[in-house]
Amino acid sequence: MSTYAIGDVQGCFDDLQNLLQKINFNKNYDTLWFVGDLVNRGPDSLACLRFIKSLKDGAVVVLGNHDLHLISVAHGYQALANGDTLIDILQADDRDELIEWLCQQPLLHHDSKLGFTMVHAGIAPQWNLSTAQTCAKQIEKILQSDQRHELLKHMYGNHPTCWHDDLQGIDRWRCIINFFTRMRFLNSAGCLEFGAKNHPDNNIHLLPWFEFKNRAMKKQNIIFGHWAAIRGLTNTPNVFALDTGCVWGDCLTALNLESLELFSVAAIAKH
């Protein structure tokens, strides 16, 4: 029995199957954690969603920005963007079931026995584990309720960029979502900087979120995806980056959470 955390799949279904074959995945015994962005950009988002959903308790999923985008498009609050590959899901007979399943997934998963916390993009430096869990559950509760439409209507935006405990309403919701699903760089005050997406070496005046000096969860094991440009390297103890750019033609990566062994398969194609 093994637990594997897998990087951003983004609709690359055949690559996922190749990776599962490499790790000798057994659905009767093993558990898969997915860091979010199950869909979009790759060629078969529908197959990815159906497969991961079919694993039931054998799959642990956190939502990524592309997953939230799909939810928003499906509910009519966003239009498809250039490069989106979500039509197969939106036209599927089981579309509503798949979207509702996505809406039931969390923003954060913590396993005290294994000693790992998984999110899509990162965790705000001001948050300890308890605060991060509370913030995640607040959004999850809204997404799984009749308030979902109010959230989706106002979800997009870059402000506020700084976390304050007294944030209220949609500003609080948006800030939480942006830290969990869009964060890469922070400024010296610990506020989000959305303008840069490339490698940290090219942004010397900004800090990768995991290098922030006074980060509250510095001693916690954190798994995340979202940032293909760093190629799985954080140079930071206890922080494991698993987006290794499969959809961009690089590779898809899994981390065995018991042994900390990494497994990768080369991407079949660049999309």
ABEGO torsion letter per residue (X at the ends): XBBBBBBBAGGBAAAAAAAAAAAGBBAAABBBBBAEGABEGBABAAAAAAAAAAAEAABBBBBBAAAAAAAAAAAGABBBBBGBBAAAAAABAAAAAAAAAAAABBABBBBAAAGBBBBAAEBBAABBAAAAAAAAAAAAAAAABAAAAAAAAAABEAOBABBBAABBEAAAAAAAAAAAAABABBBAAGBBBAABABBAAABAABBBAAABAABAAAABBBBBBGBAAAGGBAGBBGBBBABAGAAAGBBBBBBBAAAGBBBBBBBABBX
